């Protein structure tokens, strides 16, 4: 549908760039894991790179501590920092922490404290919600984590008390409880336009990259702030339903593995389920299908685990 929609998109250059990046770059993220992550050891090493990257971007962001502006990733984005840290923290919580002997856990506790500072400092609301859900989920899968909880709570709150987090970070996180009318109006307008275009062009959409063309300000209103609405408005409702089917299939496969008592790689499945949850929340709160490239990768992982051999 991306290729077909290039024939009628109102902005061919934007559409061609968007389609090309998805087919080539995002396509690599979707397909390459099937060739590179064939064994449990490779997948664990792959997950560890997320943890290492999380530590590096966190330490890099600490240069902004004590200021007013929220912490950012090297790219300059606060949301990206929040999600990179959320993924790293979740992998540590599900894959690394449970099986460590107690005397080795303090290094992991320090890493989680570092991640917590970056997460709060970024002010990333969706990432914070996703981490909270995954932590609760971890208790359901592994009751041993309840032993670590009091130590982690004390360490994290002590870190937040001692370190000067920018006030803008707390203010932005505070909008979770009291969202301002301007914020709700802005996002509501973006999603409303996506729904209107989906209803007006339900079969083919307006064409890949065509959403900004119909917005009142192409520089500001350049995506629908929701992946499903973005796809339905630009490539039709059927395309959006197809993506919904892929998401459901990924969750369904992971849950089947968790219910299977004979499945050997449940710890990896726990981690994949947590990543899918983070990815789903990301998809519901962003717009450009290429800016969430890791999420498309996460949806491949359950099927890799299904075919994995010793």
N, C-alpha and C positions, 0 to 999 in steps of 0.2 A: 504493500500500500504506500510506503514511502516513495518508492520509485514511480509508481503510477501517479501519485499525487503531485509529482513534480511537473506534470503536464498541465495542471490547472492552478497551482499555487500562485497567489498574487505577488509573491516576492521570490523569484526563482533562485537568486544568488544565496539568500538566507536559507531557503529550503534545501538547496543542493549541499551547502556546507553542513547543515544539520543532519541530513540523511547520510552523507558521506562519513561523518564522524561516528554516527551510530553503526553503520554497516561495517566499517573498518575497525575503529578503536573499541567501541563497545562490543562489537562482534568478537573481537579477540578476547575480551574479558569473559564472554559467555562460553566460548568454545575451548579456549586453551586449557582450562582446568581439567577437561576430560583427558588431555594428553600429558599434563604435568603433575597431576595430583592422584596418581594411580594407587598409591599405597598409604597406609595410616601415617607412616613416618614422614612422608612428603607433605601430607596435609598439616601435620602438627608443625613442621618447620615453616610452612606457609603462614600458619596462624601466628607463629612467633614473630614473623616480620612485622605484623600489625602491632604487636606489643612493643617492639623496638622502635618503630616509627612513632607510636604514641608517646613513648618516653622522650624521644628527640624533639617532637613538636611541642610537647609540654614544657621542656626545659627552655626551648627557644622562646616560648611565649612569656616566660617569667621575667623577661627584660621589661615588660610593660607593667609589672606589679608596682603598686604605689601611685600609679597615674589615675586618670579619670576614665579613659576609654577602655572598652572591653578588650580582653586578650584575643589575639588573632593567630591563625596559622601562618606559615611563611608566605602563603598566597595572599594574605591580607584579609581573609574571610573568617569571621567569628564562628559561623555555622559549621564550616569545614573542620575547624579545631574541635568543636564540640562533638561531632560525629566520629572523628578519628580517635578521640579519647574514649568515647563511649564504646566503640568497638574493641579497643585495647583492654579496657577495664572488664568488659564482658568476657573476653577470651581468658583473661587471668582468673576471673571468678569461676568459670565453668571448667576450664581445661587444666589450669596449673595449680591453683590453691588446694583443691580437695585432697590430693594424694601426697602432698608434701609433709614430711615430718615437722613437728611443731617448731623445732629450733631453726628450721629453714624458712618458716613462714614470715618472719619479721622483714626479710628483704622484700617479699611480695606485699606486705602491709605498707611499706614505705612507697612502693610503686603505686598502689591504689590511692594513697594519700596525695601523691603527685598528680595522678589523674583527676582526683576530686578537685584539687585547686584549679587545674586547667578547665575542667568542665564548668565549675561555678564561675570562673573568671571569663569564660567565653560567653556566658549568659544564654547558651543554646537551650531553649526550652524543650523542644521535641526530644533532643538527645538526653536531657535530664530525665524526662518522663520514661524514655525507653530504658535507660539504665535502671531506674527504680523498678520497672516491671520485670526486667531480667533478674535483678537481685532477688525479688520475691519468688520468681520461678525457680531460681537456684535452690532455695530452701525446700521446695517441693520435690526436687530431684535428688538432693543430697542433704540429709538432716545434719551431717557433720559440720556444715557451714554455719549452723547456729552457734557453734562454739567460737567461731572467728568473729561473729558479729559484734559482741561488746567491745573487743579490742579495736576493731576497725572503726566503730562509731566514735570511741574516745580519741583515736589517733586522727581521724578526719576532722572532727570538730576542734581539736587542739590546733591542727594545722590551719584551719580557717580562722581561728582566733588570733594566732600569732602572725599570720601573713596578711598583708594589707591588699585585699582584693579591691579592684576599682569599684567605686560606688555605682557606675553605670551598669555593671554586671548584675548587682543585686536589684537595681531598679528594673532592668529588663526581665530578669527572672520573676520579679514581683508581678509582672503582667499576667502570669499564669493564673493568679488569683483575682486580679482586677485589671482585665484587659481594657485599655482605653478605647473610646469610640472611634478615634482616628485609625487605630490599628485594625479594628474589626471592620470598619468601613472600607479600608484599603483592600484587605484580603477578600472581603465579601464582594467587592466590585470585580476583582480578578476572577473569582469563581463564578460569579453571576454571568460575566461575559462568556466564559467557557461553556456554561450550561446553555446560554442563548444560542451560541454558534452551533452547539451539538444538536439542538432542537431544530435550528433552521437548515442545517446541512447534515442530516442524520446518516446518510448512506456513505458519502465520500469525504465529508468534512471540508474545510476550506483549503486544505493543502498543507503539506509539511512546512513549518516555519511561517504559516499564514496568520497565526493568532495576533501577533503585534500589529499587523496591517489593519485589523478591525478595531484595535484598541484606541482610546482617546489620546494616549501618549505612548508611542512605540518605544520610547526610551525608558519609560517607567512601567508601563503595563505590557511587559514582553513575554509573560507566561501566565498560565492559569493558576499557579501555586498549588496544583494538584495533578499528578501524573495522569490519572485516569481521565480527568476533564481535558487535559492538554491533548491526549491522544484522540479522544472522541471528537473534540472540536476541530482537530487538524486532519484526522484520517478516518473519521466516522465511528459510529457506535459499535459496529462489529469488531473493529480493530481494538477498541477499548475492552470489549468483552473477551477477546482473545487473550489480552494481557491479564485480565482478571482470572481467566482459566489457568494461565501459567503460574500465577501467584498461588492460587488454591491448590494446584497440583504439587507445588513445592512444599507447602505446609502439610498437605495430606501425606506425602511420601515420608517426610520427617516424623510425623506422628505415628505412622505405621511402624517405623523402625523402633520408636520408643516403646510401643506396645508389644513388640516382638521380643519375647524373653530370650530367644536364641541369638539375637542380633549381637555381634561382637564389638561393635564400635559405638556403643551408646553414648559415651562421653563426647565423642565427636558429634554425634547427633544432637546432644544437648546444646553444644556450642553453635551448631548450624541453626537450630531452632531460634536461639537467642539472636543470632545475626539476621535471620529472616524477620524477626519482630522489629529490630532496629531498622531494617530496610523498608519494611511496610510503613512504619511511622514516617520515615523519610519521604517515601513516595507520596504520602497523603499531604505532605507539607512543603513540597517543592514543585517545580514545574518543568524544567528542561530535562528531557529523558537522557541527555548525555552528561549531566552534572551529577548523576547518581550511578555512575558506572559500576562501583562495587556492588550495588544492590542487584544488578543483573547477574553479577558473578555469584552472589549468594544463592540465587535461585537455581544455579546449576549444581551446587554442592550436594543436595539430597540424593540426586540421581547418580553422582559419582560414588557416594557411600553405598548405594544399593548394589553397584557392580564391583565394589572393592573386594580384593582377594588378600589373603595373608601374604 
